[in-house]
Amino acid sequence: MQETLRTVGLADEQFAHADRAKDPDWMHYYDRAQHLGNTGHALWDLAVPEGEAEQEAASRLASAVAGHTETYVRSRAMSGIKQASLCMTVGDPQEAAVIGARALKDAQSLRSRRAADDLRDLDRRPTVFDRVDEVAELRHDIRNALAAS
Protein backbone atom coordinates (compact mmCIF):
# COMPACT_ATOMS: atom_id res chain seq x y z
CA MET A 1 0.00 0.00 0.00
CA GLN A 2 2.70 2.49 0.95
CA GLU A 3 4.61 1.71 -2.25
CA THR A 4 1.51 2.46 -4.35
CA LEU A 5 0.87 5.73 -2.53
CA ARG A 6 4.53 6.71 -2.94
CA THR A 7 4.48 5.84 -6.64
CA VAL A 8 1.27 7.79 -7.26
CA GLY A 9 2.87 10.76 -5.52
CA LEU A 10 5.95 10.48 -7.73
CA ALA A 11 3.75 10.24 -10.82
CA ASP A 12 1.89 13.38 -9.74
CA GLU A 13 5.18 15.20 -9.26
CA GLN A 14 6.50 14.13 -12.68
CA PHE A 15 3.25 15.06 -14.38
CA ALA A 16 3.21 18.49 -12.70
CA HIS A 17 6.69 19.22 -14.07
CA ALA A 18 6.21 17.77 -17.53
CA ASP A 19 6.57 20.02 -20.55
CA ARG A 20 3.82 18.85 -22.89
CA ALA A 21 5.36 20.79 -25.76
CA LYS A 22 8.34 18.44 -25.61
CA ASP A 23 6.25 15.25 -25.51
CA PRO A 24 6.53 12.93 -28.49
CA ASP A 25 3.40 12.71 -30.65
CA TRP A 26 2.41 9.35 -29.22
CA MET A 27 2.17 10.90 -25.72
CA HIS A 28 -0.30 13.67 -26.59
CA TYR A 29 -3.21 11.59 -25.30
CA TYR A 30 -1.69 11.69 -21.80
CA ASP A 31 -3.39 14.75 -20.41
CA ARG A 32 -4.64 15.61 -16.91
CA ALA A 33 -7.75 13.42 -17.30
CA GLN A 34 -5.66 10.44 -18.38
CA HIS A 35 -3.23 10.94 -15.50
CA LEU A 36 -6.04 11.16 -12.96
CA GLY A 37 -7.70 8.09 -14.44
CA ASN A 38 -4.52 6.03 -14.37
CA THR A 39 -3.64 7.01 -10.82
CA GLY A 40 -7.28 6.67 -9.75
CA HIS A 41 -7.24 3.09 -11.04
CA ALA A 42 -4.09 2.39 -9.02
CA LEU A 43 -5.70 3.81 -5.89
CA TRP A 44 -8.93 1.87 -6.62
CA ASP A 45 -6.88 -1.28 -6.13
CA LEU A 46 -6.19 -0.09 -2.58
CA ALA A 47 -9.62 1.36 -1.87
CA VAL A 48 -11.83 -1.58 -2.78
CA PRO A 49 -10.17 -4.53 -1.06
CA GLU A 50 -8.18 -2.62 1.57
CA GLY A 51 -10.46 0.32 2.41
CA GLU A 52 -7.56 2.74 1.93
CA ALA A 53 -7.41 5.93 -0.15
CA GLU A 54 -11.13 5.74 -0.95
CA GLN A 55 -11.69 9.49 -1.18
CA GLU A 56 -8.59 10.09 -3.25
CA ALA A 57 -9.44 7.27 -5.67
CA ALA A 58 -13.04 8.50 -5.99
CA SER A 59 -11.94 12.09 -6.56
CA ARG A 60 -9.39 11.18 -9.22
CA LEU A 61 -11.79 8.88 -11.07
CA ALA A 62 -14.57 11.51 -11.01
CA SER A 63 -12.18 14.16 -12.33
CA ALA A 64 -10.97 11.80 -15.05
CA VAL A 65 -14.54 11.09 -16.17
CA ALA A 66 -15.34 14.81 -16.22
CA GLY A 67 -12.14 15.64 -18.09
CA HIS A 68 -12.27 13.04 -20.87
CA THR A 69 -13.75 14.28 -24.13
CA GLU A 70 -15.64 12.25 -26.74
CA THR A 71 -12.28 11.51 -28.36
CA TYR A 72 -11.36 9.44 -25.31
CA VAL A 73 -14.69 7.75 -24.64
CA ARG A 74 -12.95 4.44 -23.80
CA SER A 75 -10.89 6.07 -21.07
CA ARG A 76 -13.99 7.85 -19.77
CA ALA A 77 -15.94 4.58 -19.72
CA MET A 78 -13.16 2.68 -17.94
CA SER A 79 -12.77 5.34 -15.25
CA GLY A 80 -16.54 5.64 -14.88
CA ILE A 81 -16.99 1.92 -14.38
CA LYS A 82 -14.30 1.91 -11.69
CA GLN A 83 -15.81 5.00 -10.08
CA ALA A 84 -19.23 3.31 -9.98
CA SER A 85 -17.74 0.11 -8.55
CA LEU A 86 -16.00 2.06 -5.81
CA CYS A 87 -19.14 4.03 -5.02
CA MET A 88 -21.22 0.82 -4.97
CA THR A 89 -18.76 -0.82 -2.59
CA VAL A 90 -18.07 1.98 -0.13
CA GLY A 91 -20.49 4.75 -0.92
CA ASP A 92 -24.00 5.49 -2.03
CA PRO A 93 -25.63 2.80 -4.20
CA GLN A 94 -28.03 5.25 -5.84
CA GLU A 95 -25.17 7.54 -6.85
CA ALA A 96 -23.24 4.47 -8.01
CA ALA A 97 -26.17 3.54 -10.23
CA VAL A 98 -26.19 7.00 -11.83
CA ILE A 99 -22.43 6.89 -12.41
CA GLY A 100 -22.66 3.31 -13.65
CA ALA A 101 -25.44 4.13 -16.12
CA ARG A 102 -23.32 6.89 -17.65
CA ALA A 103 -20.30 4.60 -17.86
CA LEU A 104 -22.38 1.82 -19.40
CA LYS A 105 -23.62 4.21 -22.06
CA ASP A 106 -20.00 5.05 -22.93
CA ALA A 107 -18.93 1.41 -22.78
CA GLN A 108 -21.63 0.19 -25.15
CA SER A 109 -19.78 1.65 -28.12
CA LEU A 110 -16.62 -0.30 -27.21
CA ARG A 111 -15.39 -3.75 -28.06
CA SER A 112 -13.18 -4.23 -25.05
CA ARG A 113 -12.74 -7.38 -23.00
CA ARG A 114 -11.38 -5.26 -20.16
CA ALA A 115 -14.48 -3.04 -20.17
CA ALA A 116 -16.71 -6.12 -20.23
CA ASP A 117 -14.77 -7.63 -17.31
CA ASP A 118 -15.07 -4.40 -15.34
CA LEU A 119 -18.81 -4.26 -16.06
CA ARG A 120 -19.17 -7.84 -14.80
CA ASP A 121 -17.30 -6.79 -11.66
CA LEU A 122 -19.64 -3.83 -11.19
CA ASP A 123 -22.60 -6.18 -11.61
CA ARG A 124 -21.23 -8.39 -8.80
CA ARG A 125 -20.73 -5.57 -6.31
CA PRO A 126 -22.69 -5.91 -3.02
CA THR A 127 -26.01 -7.57 -3.79
CA VAL A 128 -27.53 -6.15 -0.63
CA PHE A 129 -28.43 -3.16 -2.81
CA ASP A 130 -30.56 -5.20 -5.22
CA ARG A 131 -33.63 -3.77 -3.48
CA VAL A 132 -32.63 -0.28 -4.65
CA ASP A 133 -34.53 0.23 -7.90
CA GLU A 134 -31.72 2.14 -9.62
CA VAL A 135 -29.21 -0.60 -8.79
CA ALA A 136 -31.51 -3.36 -10.03
CA GLU A 137 -32.06 -1.40 -13.24
CA LEU A 138 -28.31 -0.87 -13.73
CA ARG A 139 -27.62 -4.57 -13.19
CA HIS A 140 -30.34 -5.45 -15.69
CA ASP A 141 -28.87 -3.03 -18.24
CA ILE A 142 -25.34 -4.35 -17.72
CA ARG A 143 -26.46 -7.93 -18.25
CA ASN A 144 -28.36 -6.97 -21.42
CA ALA A 145 -25.39 -5.05 -22.78
CA LEU A 146 -22.99 -7.92 -22.10
CA ALA A 147 -25.36 -10.45 -23.64
CA ALA A 148 -25.66 -8.30 -26.78
CA SER A 149 -21.90 -7.98 -27.25
HUZIVEN-V635114 format. One record per pair of residues at least 12 apart in sequence whose C-alpha atoms are under 7 Angstrom apart, sorted by the first residue. I is the first residue (numbers start at 1). GAP is how many residues later the second one is. If there is no record, write none. Layout:
i = <I;I>
gap = <GAP;GAP>
//
This chain:
i = <1;8;33;33;33;33;34;36;36;36;36;37;37;37;37;40;40;40;43;44;48;48;58;61;61;61;62;64;64;65;65;73;74;74;77;77;77;78;80;80;80;81;81;81;81;84;84;84;84;85;85;88;89;89;93;93;94;94;97;97;97;101;108;116;119;123;123>
gap = <45;31;30;31;34;35;30;24;25;27;28;23;24;27;42;17;20;21;14;13;38;41;25;18;19;22;21;12;15;14;15;33;33;36;26;29;30;37;19;20;23;19;22;37;38;12;13;15;16;37;40;37;36;37;36;42;40;41;37;38;41;37;37;30;23;16;19>
//
